[in-house]
């Protein structure tokens, strides 16, 4: 390349970078820009796609203009880990409730600064969308002792794998998290399942507060939803549980049957699912459902083996009503239910054929 062509290339590249906002904003201009922004609302500052760099972040961190700030959004501002460190140590940002640092090339070290900072104790929303956060960063956040008021955490488009996902969904210290967004991370099957279960748990918590947790009919929670429910401590207080039409397979029914949390359950309805003899056998031999009085299994795929398992059950002696309408029960199964050996309290055996 000739010197002339090289100079032309440099000029064109420089103009291109300026157009992209890659040239750092002079601090004097940044101060004027911030002043203008804060005149509208001194509690909100949003800067997008401007090259602040580390110096710009340090300026903001030390600026008295930001002492009343509650919302700070610095999206695509090239502040990096060093800029995050400056913000995390700021005496001016102690009132922040919302912090958006999306697309800033922030790594696990930058996240560590946020997680251990004692300046962000009021933070309710943290957005780290499109950065370079991996498992270590996720673990720093999950174990933070200072982000106690965090409710919404956005980590989409990062590099978090299953190890980080398990830590975050376990919420070691982040007890108040309501929304955890982790789309487009390289999660494996288990990691994705944990995220799905986390979302179900948040919904179940709302249902529990509303007093509707016992009726989850037509919620389509699937097997993972049942697993999530069983992991919640207040599931042990349920006396009635309606899981009709939730696309449940035997895996969910086995989990329900093996759980020792449902000992207070008096009524369990599992109609219109995909339960077979395997699930029926698990229910019939459950040691955790010993106080069950009503069991509804209409419109499933239970045959003679499942019916016989109920007829010979030694664990459902308190059962008063067993409904198996629209299953695949033949004469042998029907006989077992008509003359049960151990269901001494059964008053309403109802069964039928497909």
C-alpha positions in Angstrom: 0.0 0.0 0.0 1.4 3.5 -1.0 1.7 6.3 1.6 -1.1 8.2 -0.2 -3.4 5.2 -0.1 -2.4 4.6 3.5 -3.3 8.1 4.5 -6.6 7.9 2.7 -7.4 4.7 4.5 -6.6 6.3 7.9 -8.8 9.3 7.2 -11.7 7.2 6.1 -11.2 4.9 9.1 -11.1 7.9 11.5 -14.3 9.3 10.0 -16.0 6.0 10.3 -15.0 5.6 13.9 -16.2 9.1 14.7 -19.5 8.3 13.1 -19.8 5.2 15.3 -19.1 7.3 18.3 -15.9 5.5 19.0 -13.8 8.6 19.7 -14.2 9.4 23.4 -16.3 12.4 24.2 -14.2 15.3 25.7 -15.0 15.6 29.4 -16.2 19.2 29.0 -18.7 18.2 26.3 -19.8 15.2 28.4 -20.4 17.5 31.4 -22.6 19.8 29.3 -24.4 16.8 27.8 -25.1 15.4 31.3 -26.3 18.7 32.6 -28.7 19.1 29.7 -30.0 15.5 30.3 -30.5 16.0 34.0 -32.4 19.3 33.6 -35.4 17.3 32.4 -35.1 14.8 35.3 -32.3 14.8 37.8 -33.1 11.2 38.8 -32.6 9.7 35.4 -29.6 9.6 33.1 -29.6 7.6 29.9 -26.7 7.5 27.5 -26.7 5.2 24.5 -24.0 4.4 21.9 -21.6 7.2 22.9 -17.9 6.5 23.5 -17.5 7.4 27.2 -14.7 5.0 27.9 -13.1 4.7 31.2 -12.5 8.4 31.7 -16.2 9.1 31.0 -17.2 6.5 33.5 -14.8 8.0 36.1 -16.2 11.4 35.4 -19.8 10.2 36.0 -18.7 8.3 39.1 -17.3 11.5 40.7 -19.8 14.0 39.4 -22.0 15.7 42.1 -24.5 16.1 39.3 -25.5 12.5 39.8 -26.1 12.5 43.6 -29.9 12.3 43.2 -29.7 9.7 40.4 -32.0 6.6 40.7 -31.7 5.4 37.1 -28.5 5.1 35.1 -28.4 3.6 31.7 -25.0 3.4 29.9 -25.7 1.2 26.9 -22.9 0.6 24.4 -20.6 3.2 25.9 -17.3 1.3 25.9 -16.7 1.7 29.7 -15.4 -1.9 30.1 -14.4 -3.4 33.5 -12.4 -0.4 34.6 -15.4 1.9 34.0 -17.6 -0.5 36.0 -15.1 -0.5 38.8 -15.2 3.3 38.9 -19.0 3.3 39.1 -19.0 0.5 41.7 -16.9 2.7 44.0 -18.8 5.9 43.5 -20.1 7.9 46.4 -22.5 9.7 44.1 -24.5 6.7 43.0 -25.6 5.3 46.3 -29.3 6.0 45.5 -29.3 4.0 42.3 -32.3 1.7 41.8 -31.8 0.8 38.1 -28.5 0.2 36.4 -28.2 -0.7 32.8 -24.7 -1.5 31.5 -25.7 -3.4 28.4 -23.1 -4.0 25.6 -20.0 -2.7 27.4 -17.6 -5.6 27.1 -17.9 -6.3 30.8 -16.3 -9.5 31.9 -16.5 -11.5 35.1 -14.1 -9.1 36.8 -16.3 -6.1 36.1 -19.3 -8.1 37.5 -17.3 -8.9 40.6 -17.0 -5.2 41.3 -20.7 -4.8 41.2 -21.4 -7.9 43.3 -19.1 -6.8 46.2 -19.8 -3.1 46.0 -21.5 -1.6 49.1 -22.7 1.3 47.0 -25.5 -0.6 45.2 -27.5 -1.7 48.2 -30.6 0.0 46.9 -30.3 -1.5 43.4 -33.5 -3.2 42.2 -32.8 -3.7 38.5 -29.4 -4.7 37.0 -29.1 -5.1 33.2 -25.9 -6.7 31.8 -27.3 -7.6 28.4 -24.8 -8.4 25.6 -21.6 -8.5 27.6 -18.9 -11.1 28.3 -20.2 -12.5 31.6 -19.4 -16.2 32.2 -20.0 -18.6 35.0 -17.6 -16.8 37.4 -19.5 -13.6 37.0 -22.8 -15.4 37.5 -21.5 -16.9 40.7 -20.3 -13.6 42.0 -23.8 -12.2 41.5 -25.5 -15.3 43.1 -23.3 -14.9 46.2 -23.5 -11.2 46.5 -24.0 -10.0 50.1 -24.8 -6.4 49.1 -27.4 -6.7 46.3 -30.1 -7.6 48.7 -32.8 -5.5 47.1 -32.3 -6.8 43.5 -35.5 -7.8 41.9 -34.8 -8.0 38.2 -31.5 -9.4 36.7 -31.0 -9.4 32.9 -28.1 -11.5 31.6 -29.2 -12.3 28.1 -26.5 -12.8 25.4 -23.6 -13.6 27.6 -21.4 -16.7 28.1 -23.0 -18.3 31.1 -23.2 -22.1 31.2 -24.9 -24.6 33.4 -22.6 -24.1 36.4 -23.5 -20.4 36.5 -27.2 -21.0 35.8 -27.4 -23.4 38.8 -25.9 -20.9 41.1 -28.2 -18.1 39.9 -31.4 -20.1 40.0 -30.4 -21.3 43.5 -30.3 -17.7 44.7 -27.9 -18.2 47.6 -28.2 -14.5 48.7 -30.5 -12.8 46.1 -33.7 -13.7 47.9 -35.8 -10.9 46.4 -35.2 -11.8 42.7 -38.5 -11.8 40.8 -37.2 -12.0 37.2 -34.1 -13.6 35.9 -33.5 -13.4 32.2 -30.8 -15.6 30.6 -31.8 -16.0 27.0 -29.0 -16.7 24.4 -26.4 -18.1 26.8 -24.6 -21.4 26.0 -26.7 -23.4 28.5 -27.0 -27.2 28.3 -30.2 -29.1 28.8 -29.9 -29.0 32.6 -29.2 -25.3 32.7 -32.1 -24.5 30.5 -34.4 -26.7 32.7 -33.2 -24.9 35.8 -34.1 -21.5 34.2 -37.6 -22.8 33.2 -38.1 -24.1 36.7 -37.1 -20.8 38.1 -39.7 -19.0 36.1 -42.4 -21.5 37.3 -41.3 -20.9 40.9 -41.8 -17.2 40.5 -45.3 -17.8 39.1 -46.1 -20.2 41.9 -45.0 -17.7 44.5 -47.5 -15.2 43.1 -50.2 -17.9 43.1 -49.4 -18.8 46.7 -49.8 -15.1 47.7 -53.1 -14.9 45.9 -54.3 -18.1 47.5 -54.7 -20.0 44.2 -51.8 -22.3 44.2 -54.0 -25.3 44.8 -55.7 -24.9 41.5 -53.3 -25.1 38.5 -55.7 -26.6 36.1 -55.0 -25.7 32.4 -51.7 -24.0 33.3 -49.7 -26.3 31.0 -46.8 -26.5 33.4 -45.6 -29.9 32.3 -43.2 -32.1 34.2 -40.7 -29.4 35.0 -43.5 -27.3 36.5 -44.3 -30.1 38.9 -40.6 -30.5 39.8 -40.4 -26.7 40.5 -43.5 -26.8 42.7 -42.1 -29.6 44.8 -38.9 -27.6 45.4 -40.8 -24.8 47.0 -41.1 -24.9 50.8 -44.8 -23.9 50.9 -45.8 -26.9 48.8 -45.9 -28.8 52.1 -48.9 -26.7 53.2 -51.1 -27.8 50.3 -54.3 -29.7 51.2 -55.8 -29.7 47.6 -54.0 -29.7 44.3 -55.6 -29.6 40.9 -53.2 -30.4 38.0 -55.8 -31.3 35.4 -54.8 -30.7 31.8 -51.1 -29.9 32.3 -49.4 -32.2 29.8 -48.0 -34.3 32.7 -46.2 -37.6 32.0 -45.4 -40.4 34.4 -42.1 -38.6 35.3 -44.1 -35.9 37.1 -46.4 -38.4 38.8 -43.5 -40.4 40.1 -42.0 -37.2 41.5 -45.3 -36.3 43.2 -45.6 -39.8 44.5 -42.0 -39.9 45.9 -42.2 -36.5 47.5 -42.6 -36.4 51.3 -43.8 -32.8 51.1 -47.4 -33.6 50.2 -48.4 -35.4 53.4 -51.2 -32.8 54.1 -52.8 -33.4 50.7 -56.4 -34.6 50.9 -57.4 -34.1 47.3 -55.3 -34.6 44.1 -56.8 -34.2 40.6 -54.7 -35.3 37.6 -57.3 -35.6 34.8 -56.5 -35.1 31.1 -52.8 -35.8 31.3 -50.6 -38.6 29.9 -50.4 -40.9 32.9 -50.0 -44.6 32.2 -49.8 -47.7 34.4 -46.3 -46.7 35.5 -47.6 -43.4 37.0 -50.6 -45.2 38.5 -48.3 -47.7 40.2 -46.2 -44.9 41.7 -49.3 -43.3 43.1 -50.6 -46.5 44.6 -47.3 -47.2 46.3 -46.7 -43.6 47.5 -45.6 -43.2 51.1 -46.1 -39.4 50.9 -49.7 -39.4 50.0 -51.0 -41.4 52.9 -53.6 -38.8 53.9 -55.2 -38.6 50.4 -59.0 -38.9 50.4 -59.8 -37.9 46.8 -57.8 -39.0 43.7 -59.1 -38.1 40.2 -57.4 -39.6 37.2 -60.0 -39.3 34.5 -59.0 -39.2 30.8 -55.5 -40.7 31.0 -54.0 -44.0 29.7 -54.2 -46.2 32.7 -54.9 -49.9 32.1 -55.5 -53.1 34.1 -52.0 -53.0 35.7 -52.6 -49.6 37.1 -56.1 -50.4 38.3 -54.8 -53.6 40.0 -52.0 -51.5 41.7 -54.7 -49.3 43.2 -56.8 -52.3 44.2 -53.8 -53.8 46.1 -52.4 -50.5 47.5 -51.2 -50.6 51.1 -50.6 -46.9 51.3 -53.8 -45.2 50.3 -56.1 -46.6 53.0 -57.6 -43.2 53.6 -58.8 -42.9 50.0 -62.6 -42.3 49.8 -63.0 -41.5 46.2 -61.0 -42.8 43.2 -62.1 -41.8 39.8 -60.7 -43.4 36.6 -63.2 -42.5 34.0 -62.1 -42.7 30.4 -59.0 -44.8 30.8 -58.1 -48.1 29.3 -59.2 -50.4 32.1 -60.5 -53.8 31.2 -62.4 -56.6 33.1 -59.4 -57.6 35.3 -58.7 -54.0 36.4 -62.4 -53.4 36.9 -62.6 -56.4 39.2 -59.6 -55.2 41.3 -61.3 -51.9 41.8 -64.7 -53.4 42.5 -63.2 -55.7 45.2 -60.2 -53.8 46.6 -58.3 -55.6 49.3 -56.8 -52.7 51.1 -58.8 -49.5 50.2 -61.1 -50.0 53.2 -62.5 -46.5 53.1 -63.2 -46.3 49.4 -66.8 -45.2 48.8 -66.7 -44.0 45.2 -64.7 -46.2 42.9 -65.4 -44.8 39.4 -63.8 -46.2 36.4 -64.6 -46.6 32.7 -63.4 -47.5 29.3 -61.9 -45.6 26.3 
